Amino acid sequence: MSFWSEFALIAGVHLMAVASPGPDFAIVLRYAVRYGKQAALAASCGIGLAILLHVTYSLVGIGLLIQTTPWLYMAFSVLAALYLAYLGQQAIRSRAPDVVQAVAKEQVAERLSGRKALLTGFITNGLNPKATLFFLSLFAVVISPETPFSFKLVYGGYMAIATALWFCLLSFLLTQARVRGFLLLKGYWFDRVMGTLLLALALHLIWSLV
């Protein structure tokens, strides 16, 4: 398989994976609703950086260790489920703000939540077992063993950048003036829905381990 045909296949598979709803989407939506554009963009960049983590361990073989050592993968999955449940519990407890609180939140949160949002995005994607399995499968099945290491680095870099750009685009769309104004006042409902989704993902992850 040539470089371009393999790259096109990887790009298509990756697009379907990144566009599907999951913890990453839930976090970006929650941050866009509660904290605004800067926090959502920071979380998007954190998610993109976490892709580099998945690519790195897939290339050096650490992913194979997780795949072939059941207890290690189970420990990783439980840790991810607990983290998702923690985020979900925080989101569900969101309350309806009044107008003054909403305006204050919009003015202050953008300056204070960037670093935390970046870290949250990174951890959310980095601890996602589905992302782990996706990249293990990608590098073990889709990408040919004969593919040069330099090409694999290009693939990994592309997926990290494409992921970050996808969620940055969502961040811009979700924080447009009219959309932002509506979400700022009614966003706690979205927050609660996203919290419920995150808890459901955590329970599904635990259930799959039983």
For each residue, the residues with C-beta under 8 A, 3 or more apart:
1: 5 6 9 144
2: 5 6
3: 6 7 151
4: 7 8
5: 1 2 8 9
6: 1 2 3 9 10 142 143 144 147 151
7: 3 4 10 11 154 155 158
8: 4 5 11 12
9: 1 5 6 12 13 142
10: 6 7 13 14 138 142 143 155 158 159
11: 7 8 14 15 158 162
12: 8 9 15 16
13: 9 10 16 17 138 142
14: 10 11 17 18 138 159 162 163
15: 11 12 18 19 162
16: 12 13 19 20
17: 13 14 20 134
18: 14 15 24 162 163 166
19: 15 16 166
20: 16 17
21: 25 26 197
22: 25 26 128 130 201
23: 26 27 84 124 125 128 198 201
24: 18 27 28 47 121 124 125 128 167
25: 21 22 28 29 167 170
26: 21 22 23 29 30 194 197 198 201
27: 23 24 30 31 43 47 87 120 121 124 194
28: 24 25 31 32 40 43 44 47 121 167 170 171 174
29: 25 26 32 33 170 174 190 194
30: 26 27 33 34 91 190 191 194 195
31: 27 28 34 35 39 40 42 43 113 117 120 171
32: 28 29 35 36 37 39 40 170 171 174 175 183
33: 29 30 174 183 184 187 190 191 194
34: 30 31 39 94 105 109 187 191
35: 31 32 38 39 40 105 109 110 113 117
36: 32 39 40 106 109 110 175 180
37: 32 40 41 110 171 172 175 180
38: 35 41 42 110 111 113 114 117
39: 31 32 34 35 36 42 43 109 110 113 114 117
40: 28 31 32 35 36 37 43 44 117 167 170 171 174 175
41: 37 38 44 45 168 171
42: 31 38 39 45 46 113 114 115 117 118 121
43: 27 28 31 39 40 46 47 117 118 120 121 124 167 171
44: 28 40 41 47 48 121 164 166 167 168 170 171
45: 41 42 48 49 118 121 164 168
46: 42 43 49 50 117 118 119 120 121 122 123 124 125
47: 24 27 28 43 44 50 51 121 122 124 125 163 164 167
48: 44 45 51 52 160 161 163 164 165 167
49: 45 46 52 53 118 121 122 160 164
50: 46 47 53 54 121 122 123 124 125 126 131
51: 47 48 54 55 125 131 156 159 160 163 164
52: 48 49 55 56 156 157 160
53: 49 50 56 57 122 126
54: 50 51 57 58 63 125 126 131 132 134 135
55: 51 52 58 59 135 155 156 159 160
56: 52 53 59 60 62 156
57: 53 54 60 61 62 63 66
58: 54 55 62 63 135 136 138 139 156
59: 55 56 139 149 152 153 156
60: 56 57
61: 57 64 65
62: 56 57 58 65 66
63: 54 57 58 66 67 132 135 136 139
64: 61 67 68 136
65: 61 62 68 69 72
66: 57 62 63 69 72 73 76 132 136
67: 63 64 73 136
68: 64 65
69: 65 66 72 73
70: 73 74
71: 74 75
72: 65 66 69 75 76
73: 66 67 69 70 76 77 129
74: 70 71 77 78 209
75: 71 72 78 79
76: 66 72 73 79 80 127 129 132
77: 73 74 80 81 129 205 206 208 209
78: 74 75 81 82 206 209
79: 75 76 82 83 127
80: 76 77 83 84 127 128 129 205
81: 77 78 84 85 202 203 205 206
82: 78 79 85 86 202
83: 79 80 86 87 123 124 127
84: 23 80 81 87 88 124 198 199 201 202 205
85: 81 82 88 89 198 199 202 203
86: 82 83 89 90
87: 27 83 84 90 91 120 124 195 198
88: 84 85 91 92 194 195 196 197 198 199 201 202
89: 85 86 92 93 195 199
90: 86 87 93 195
91: 30 87 88 94 191 192 194 195 198
92: 88 89 191 192 195 196 199
93: 89 90 195
94: 34 91 188 191 192 195
95: 188
96: 188
97: 101 102 105 184 185 188
98: 101 102
99: 102 103 185
100: 103 104
101: 97 98 104 105
102: 97 98 99 105 106 184 185
103: 99 100 106 107
104: 100 101 107 108
105: 34 35 97 101 102 108 109 184
106: 36 102 103 109 110 180 184
107: 103 104 110
108: 104 105 111 112
109: 34 35 36 39 105 106 112 113
110: 35 36 37 38 39 106 107 113 114
111: 38 108 114
112: 108 109 116
113: 31 35 38 39 42 109 110 116 117
114: 38 39 42 110 111 117 118
115: 42 118 119
116: 112 113 119 120
117: 31 35 38 39 40 42 43 46 113 114 120 121
118: 42 43 45 46 49 114 115 121 122
119: 46 115 116 122 123
120: 27 31 43 46 87 116 117 123 124
121: 24 27 28 42 43 44 45 46 47 49 50 117 118 124 125 167
122: 46 47 49 50 53 118 119 125 126
123: 46 50 83 119 120 126 127
124: 23 24 27 43 46 47 50 83 84 87 120 121 127 128
125: 23 24 46 47 50 51 54 121 122 128 131
126: 50 53 54 122 123 131
127: 76 79 80 83 123 124
128: 22 23 24 80 124 125 131 132
129: 73 76 77 80 132 133 205
130: 22 133 134
131: 50 51 54 125 126 128 134 135
132: 54 63 66 76 128 129 135 136
133: 129 130 136 137
134: 17 54 130 131 137 138
135: 54 55 58 63 131 132 138 139
136: 58 63 64 66 67 132 133 139 140
137: 133 134 140 141 142
138: 10 13 14 58 134 135 141 142 143
139: 58 59 63 135 136 142 143 152
140: 136 137 143
141: 137 138
142: 6 9 10 13 137 138 139
143: 6 10 138 139 140 147 152 155
144: 1 6 147
145:
146:
147: 6 143 144 151 152
148: 151 152
149: 59 152 153
150: 153 154
151: 3 6 147 148 154 155
152: 59 139 143 147 148 149 155 156
153: 59 149 150 156 157
154: 7 150 151 157 158
155: 7 10 55 143 151 152 158 159
156: 51 52 55 56 58 59 152 153 159 160
157: 52 153 154 160 161
158: 7 10 11 154 155 161 162
159: 10 14 51 55 155 156 162 163
160: 48 49 51 52 55 156 157 163 164
161: 48 157 158 164 165
162: 11 14 15 18 158 159 165 166
163: 14 18 47 48 51 159 160 166 167
164: 44 45 47 48 49 51 160 161 167 168
165: 48 161 162 168 169
166: 18 19 44 162 163 169 170
167: 24 25 28 40 43 44 47 48 121 163 164 170 171
168: 41 44 45 164 165 171 172
169: 165 166 172 173
170: 25 28 29 32 40 44 166 167 173 174
171: 28 31 32 37 40 41 43 44 167 168 174 175
172: 37 168 169 175 176
173: 169 170 176 179
174: 28 29 32 33 40 170 171 179 180 183
175: 32 36 37 40 171 172 179 180
176: 172 173 179 180
177: 180 181
178: 181 182
179: 173 174 175 176 182 183
180: 36 37 106 174 175 176 177 183 184
181: 177 178 184 185
182: 178 179 185 186
183: 32 33 174 179 180 186 187 190
184: 33 97 102 105 106 180 181 187
185: 97 99 102 181 182
186: 182 183 189 190
187: 33 34 183 184 190 191
188: 94 95 96 97 191 192
189: 186 192 193
190: 29 30 33 183 186 187 193 194
191: 30 33 34 91 92 94 187 188 194 195
192: 91 92 94 188 189 195 196
193: 189 190 196 197
194: 26 27 29 30 33 88 91 190 191 197 198
195: 30 87 88 89 90 91 92 93 94 191 192 198 199
196: 88 92 192 193 199 200
197: 21 26 88 193 194 200 201
198: 23 26 84 85 87 88 91 194 195 201 202
199: 84 85 88 89 92 195 196 202 203
200: 196 197 203 204
201: 22 23 26 84 88 197 198 204 205
202: 81 82 84 85 88 198 199 205 206
203: 81 85 199 200 206 207
204: 200 201 207 208
205: 77 80 81 84 129 201 202 208 209
206: 77 78 81 202 203 209 210
207: 203 204 210
208: 77 204 205
209: 74 77 78 205 206
210: 206 207
